[in-house]
């Protein structure tokens, strides 16, 4: 997986607030979904495989 995520289009969670308290952004790439903390961009993002991301979203939507 590529570690250069600067070229990705990052999206904030629809559940993040609009008053500067956003906290999660994702970027979907061909090989993985990249996740980062939008309040602390000095921390490197991490990536999960697309299948793992799908399982996470499915689990989260059932909660």
N, C-alpha and C positions, 0 to 999 in steps of 0.2 A: 504494500500500500504506500502511496505517495505521502511524504510527510509535509510537502509544500501545500498548505491549505489556503494561501493568500488569494489564489485565483478562484476559489469557490464562491458561489452565491449563498450567503448565509440567511436563514430565515428564523425569526423569533417565534416562539410558541404562541399560539392564539390565546393561551391562558396567561401569558405574561402581561403584566400591567403596562399601561401606556404613559406612566408618569416617572420614567427613569428607573423603575424597579424590575425591569426585564432581567431574566437570569439564564434562560436556556436558548441557545441558537443551534440549529442543525444545518448541515450542508450535505446534500445527497450527491454522491459520486457514483460512478459506474460500479466500483468494487466494494464500497462501504458507505455508511452514514457516519458523518463526523459530527461530534457534539462539543460545544464549548460554553463556558460561563461568560456571558456578555458583560458582566460587571467586573470581571478580572481577565482582561485579554492578555495579561502577562503569563497566565497559565496555559500550557499547550492543550489543544483540543485532543480528544481521544476518538477512536473509531471503532465501530462494531460492524460486523458483516451484515449484509442486507437481510439475511434470514433471521439473525439474532434481533435486529431492529424490528422486524415484522412480529416476532414473538413478543417483544416488549410492548409494542403498541397494542397488540391483541390483549395482552394481560392487563395493561393499564385501562383499556376501554371497558373491561369487565368489572373494574373496581367501583 
